[in-house]
Amino acid sequence: MDFSPDGRTLASGSGDETVMLWEVSADGNIQALGQPLLGHDWFVNQVQFSPDGRMLASSSSNTILWEISDPSRVKPLKKIAKGILVAFSPNGQLLAVGGSENTLQLWDISDSGDLQLLTTNESESRRLYQSMAFSLDGNFLYTGTYDGDLYIWDVSDQKSLKPLGLPISAHSRSLDSMAVHPGGNILALGSSDFTISLWDISDKAAPERLAEPLSGHTNSVGRLIFPPMGDRLISSSTNEIIFWNLDLDGLDDRACQVAGRNMTEEEWKNFLPDDVSYQKTCPDFP
């Protein structure tokens, strides 16, 4: 399931191979918007709204992009064969698609009437993508595999998908979820080994594990969310939701040491909520 950016529409995918849109009222009532969306030939395992809410991606044995500017008149825009996992860039201009045959694609979706495939990476080795997310600036893509490896891709030129160095063996089992901290320098990874790891990604070419894995789940960690203020991490698995209080003071000190400076006002504006005023968070640095 996924909520639209304005919180008024809920999308759900089902084992009956359909996608449904639901209207969510201010008092919490939910009612169906139109008929089920058809087009998949397998159970729908992911639905995701674009950051501007004008598109919805649904993934099964393929991925379908839907135009949902008017939820009562939804129309399919593109079916991407064998695309089983997607991620929108923060500015909504790019779509990354992980394929069932070791492929990774980058699409330009800035014009809904003319979707363009920018580049494809095909691996000769077995690389089944289980999770993915963009960096906050949209210049890097993080992907997690069935084997527990983390790949970081440079997508800044939008013409190629270039991995930064060798994959990182992050967990012993598949990476089923990931989330980027609102500050942009921490990546959380959830695994089917029932644990969560936190990584310092200030240096994209050399991520470092921040602490021992967080344990407490009794099943695969399928979803991770950082609230806007970033002081907590919310994780979920089958019948379980855990709220983690993060020691961000310690993490902030580490980030200051790595960066050697404070965030600029422009970086603060890009990475933090509008209602959080700029302040220097590294008192020992300029």
VMD Tcl script that draws the C-alpha trace (Angstrom):
set ca {
  {0.00 0.00 0.00}
  {0.99 3.61 -0.44}
  {-0.58 7.00 0.30}
  {-0.56 9.86 -2.19}
  {1.58 12.85 -1.15}
  {-1.53 14.80 -0.06}
  {-2.79 11.85 2.00}
  {-6.17 11.82 0.28}
  {-5.73 8.69 -1.85}
  {-4.60 5.21 -0.88}
  {-3.37 2.69 -3.45}
  {-3.36 -1.04 -2.75}
  {-2.10 -4.04 -4.71}
  {-3.63 -7.48 -4.40}
  {-3.05 -11.16 -5.00}
  {-5.93 -11.06 -7.48}
  {-3.60 -9.18 -9.90}
  {-5.42 -5.84 -9.53}
  {-4.72 -2.37 -8.14}
  {-7.32 -0.34 -6.25}
  {-7.49 3.36 -5.44}
  {-9.29 4.49 -2.29}
  {-10.48 7.92 -1.22}
  {-9.49 8.76 2.35}
  {-11.70 11.38 4.01}
  {-10.65 13.75 6.79}
  {-12.57 11.67 9.35}
  {-10.74 8.50 8.31}
  {-13.45 6.89 6.22}
  {-12.27 5.01 3.14}
  {-14.21 4.27 -0.02}
  {-13.23 2.81 -3.39}
  {-12.44 5.14 -6.28}
  {-13.74 3.52 -9.43}
  {-13.12 -0.04 -10.58}
  {-10.00 -2.18 -10.01}
  {-7.10 -1.38 -12.34}
  {-6.31 -4.32 -14.60}
  {-3.21 -5.24 -16.59}
  {-1.03 -7.43 -14.37}
  {-0.71 -11.19 -14.78}
  {0.64 -11.96 -11.31}
  {0.05 -10.73 -7.76}
  {0.86 -7.05 -7.26}
  {3.72 -6.77 -4.76}
  {4.40 -3.00 -4.85}
  {2.50 0.23 -5.45}
  {4.17 3.63 -5.22}
  {3.03 7.20 -5.90}
  {5.33 9.66 -7.62}
  {6.42 12.59 -5.40}
  {4.00 14.96 -7.15}
  {1.12 12.46 -7.01}
  {0.45 12.53 -10.74}
  {1.64 8.96 -11.39}
  {1.34 5.58 -9.73}
  {3.67 2.66 -10.38}
  {2.46 -0.88 -9.69}
  {4.79 -3.88 -9.89}
  {4.16 -7.57 -10.38}
  {5.89 -9.69 -13.03}
  {5.99 -6.36 -14.85}
  {5.59 -2.69 -13.94}
  {2.73 -0.45 -15.07}
  {2.82 3.34 -14.85}
  {-0.61 4.94 -14.41}
  {-1.70 8.55 -14.96}
  {-3.77 9.43 -11.89}
  {-4.01 13.22 -11.97}
  {-7.76 12.56 -11.95}
  {-8.27 9.45 -9.76}
  {-11.70 8.92 -11.29}
  {-10.20 8.63 -14.80}
  {-7.02 6.59 -14.43}
  {-5.22 5.52 -17.59}
  {-2.15 3.33 -18.15}
  {0.90 5.14 -19.54}
  {3.47 2.39 -19.94}
  {3.97 -1.30 -19.23}
  {7.62 -2.19 -18.55}
  {8.19 -5.88 -19.17}
  {9.77 -7.87 -16.34}
  {10.06 -4.81 -14.12}
  {9.38 -6.04 -10.60}
  {10.63 -3.19 -8.40}
  {10.56 0.60 -8.78}
  {11.73 3.84 -7.15}
  {10.92 7.44 -8.05}
  {13.60 10.10 -7.77}
  {12.79 12.82 -5.18}
  {12.06 15.40 -7.89}
  {9.76 12.97 -9.75}
  {11.74 13.24 -13.00}
  {13.30 9.76 -12.98}
  {12.08 6.22 -12.41}
  {14.39 3.32 -11.59}
  {13.14 -0.17 -12.44}
  {14.67 -3.40 -11.20}
  {14.05 -6.39 -13.47}
  {13.55 -10.08 -12.93}
  {16.50 -10.94 -15.19}
  {19.34 -9.06 -13.49}
  {18.49 -5.79 -15.25}
  {18.30 -2.25 -13.92}
  {16.72 0.54 -15.95}
  {16.51 4.32 -15.65}
  {13.55 6.13 -17.22}
  {12.87 9.82 -17.88}
  {9.26 10.38 -16.79}
  {9.29 14.20 -16.78}
  {6.83 14.19 -19.71}
  {4.02 11.72 -19.02}
  {3.15 11.74 -22.72}
  {6.67 10.74 -23.80}
  {8.35 8.36 -21.33}
  {11.94 7.67 -22.35}
  {14.26 4.79 -21.43}
  {17.59 6.48 -20.62}
  {19.87 3.53 -19.89}
  {19.95 -0.13 -18.89}
  {22.46 -2.12 -16.86}
  {22.51 -5.88 -17.39}
  {24.50 -8.09 -15.06}
  {25.92 -11.44 -16.12}
  {25.80 -12.61 -12.52}
  {22.73 -13.44 -10.46}
  {21.52 -10.14 -9.03}
  {17.88 -10.20 -7.97}
  {16.85 -6.75 -6.75}
  {14.74 -6.71 -3.59}
  {14.76 -3.02 -2.61}
  {15.86 0.34 -3.96}
  {15.86 4.05 -3.12}
  {17.32 7.28 -4.48}
  {19.60 9.62 -2.57}
  {17.89 12.87 -1.58}
  {19.65 14.81 -4.34}
  {18.71 12.18 -6.94}
  {22.31 11.65 -8.06}
  {22.69 8.16 -6.59}
  {20.59 5.02 -6.48}
  {20.82 2.39 -3.75}
  {19.79 -1.18 -4.54}
  {19.59 -4.22 -2.28}
  {19.74 -7.77 -3.56}
  {18.44 -11.19 -2.64}
  {21.97 -12.13 -1.53}
  {22.17 -9.28 1.00}
  {24.45 -7.05 -1.07}
  {24.14 -3.26 -1.28}
  {25.01 -1.55 -4.57}
  {25.39 2.21 -4.96}
  {24.97 3.60 -8.48}
  {26.01 6.98 -9.85}
  {23.08 8.24 -11.96}
  {24.08 11.90 -12.02}
  {24.55 12.09 -15.80}
  {21.35 10.08 -16.44}
  {23.07 8.39 -19.39}
  {24.58 5.42 -17.60}
  {24.24 3.32 -14.47}
  {27.69 3.07 -12.93}
  {28.24 1.12 -9.71}
  {30.56 2.79 -7.22}
  {33.10 0.12 -6.45}
  {32.28 -3.40 -5.36}
  {28.99 -4.36 -3.69}
  {28.87 -4.22 0.10}
  {27.93 -7.40 1.90}
  {25.46 -5.74 4.26}
  {23.45 -8.73 5.53}
  {23.57 -12.49 5.34}
  {20.13 -12.65 3.71}
  {18.07 -10.53 1.31}
  {17.70 -6.76 1.71}
  {13.93 -6.42 1.67}
  {13.61 -2.72 2.55}
  {15.59 0.49 2.80}
  {15.08 4.12 3.78}
  {17.19 7.28 3.53}
  {17.35 9.53 6.59}
  {15.97 13.08 6.07}
  {19.50 14.38 6.65}
  {20.67 12.39 3.63}
  {23.74 10.77 5.22}
  {22.23 7.66 6.83}
  {20.80 4.62 5.06}
  {18.71 2.04 6.92}
  {18.54 -1.50 5.54}
  {15.96 -4.11 6.56}
  {16.67 -7.76 5.95}
  {15.06 -11.19 5.93}
  {17.57 -12.06 8.66}
  {15.10 -10.12 10.90}
  {17.56 -7.26 11.61}
  {18.15 -3.64 10.55}
  {21.50 -2.03 9.87}
  {22.36 1.68 9.76}
  {25.03 2.96 7.38}
  {26.92 6.23 7.12}
  {26.66 7.12 3.42}
  {28.39 10.53 3.61}
  {31.06 9.03 1.37}
  {29.07 7.18 -1.29}
  {32.14 5.27 -2.41}
  {32.87 3.92 1.07}
  {29.77 3.49 3.30}
  {30.43 2.49 6.90}
  {28.25 0.54 9.29}
  {27.28 2.80 12.20}
  {26.43 0.27 14.89}
  {25.48 -3.30 15.57}
  {22.32 -4.41 13.72}
  {19.00 -3.59 15.39}
  {17.21 -6.77 16.42}
  {13.69 -7.33 17.67}
  {11.67 -8.53 14.71}
  {10.61 -12.15 14.32}
  {10.17 -11.98 10.57}
  {11.62 -10.25 7.52}
  {11.76 -6.45 7.83}
  {9.58 -5.45 4.90}
  {9.21 -1.68 5.42}
  {11.32 1.12 6.88}
  {10.28 4.75 7.39}
  {12.12 7.75 8.80}
  {9.67 10.43 10.06}
  {10.45 13.96 8.77}
  {12.38 14.99 11.89}
  {14.55 11.90 11.64}
  {14.72 11.21 15.37}
  {13.10 7.81 15.00}
  {13.00 4.86 12.65}
  {9.81 2.88 12.11}
  {10.14 -0.71 10.93}
  {7.50 -3.32 10.12}
  {7.32 -7.01 9.44}
  {4.50 -9.54 9.57}
  {2.19 -8.46 12.44}
  {4.93 -6.26 13.95}
  {5.74 -2.54 14.01}
  {8.70 -1.25 16.03}
  {9.56 2.40 16.80}
  {13.27 2.91 17.32}
  {14.67 5.93 19.15}
  {17.90 6.84 17.41}
  {20.95 8.33 19.12}
  {21.29 11.00 16.48}
  {23.62 13.11 18.64}
  {26.25 10.45 18.25}
  {25.46 10.03 14.57}
  {25.58 13.78 13.99}
  {29.03 13.98 15.60}
  {30.23 11.24 13.30}
  {28.74 13.00 10.27}
  {30.50 16.24 11.29}
  {33.83 14.44 11.52}
  {33.39 12.93 8.06}
  {32.16 16.12 6.36}
  {34.50 18.50 8.20}
  {31.98 21.36 7.90}
  {28.41 22.43 8.56}
  {25.62 22.02 6.05}
  {25.13 25.00 3.77}
  {21.81 26.87 3.87}
  {21.01 25.45 0.41}
  {21.65 21.87 1.59}
  {19.51 22.51 4.68}
  {16.68 23.77 2.46}
  {16.91 20.73 0.18}
  {17.16 18.05 2.83}
  {15.11 19.22 5.83}
  {11.44 20.18 6.27}
  {10.47 23.80 5.53}
  {9.43 24.45 9.14}
  {12.89 23.62 10.52}
  {15.02 26.77 10.65}
  {18.65 26.67 9.56}
  {21.24 26.20 12.28}
  {24.83 25.05 12.51}
  {24.93 21.51 13.83}
  {28.72 21.06 13.81}
  {29.95 23.58 16.43}
  {33.62 22.64 16.00}
  {33.59 23.21 12.23}
  {33.05 26.23 9.95}
}
mol new
graphics top color blue
foreach p $ca { graphics top sphere $p radius 0.5 }
foreach p [lrange $ca 0 end-1] q [lrange $ca 1 end] { graphics top cylinder $p $q radius 0.2 }
display resetview
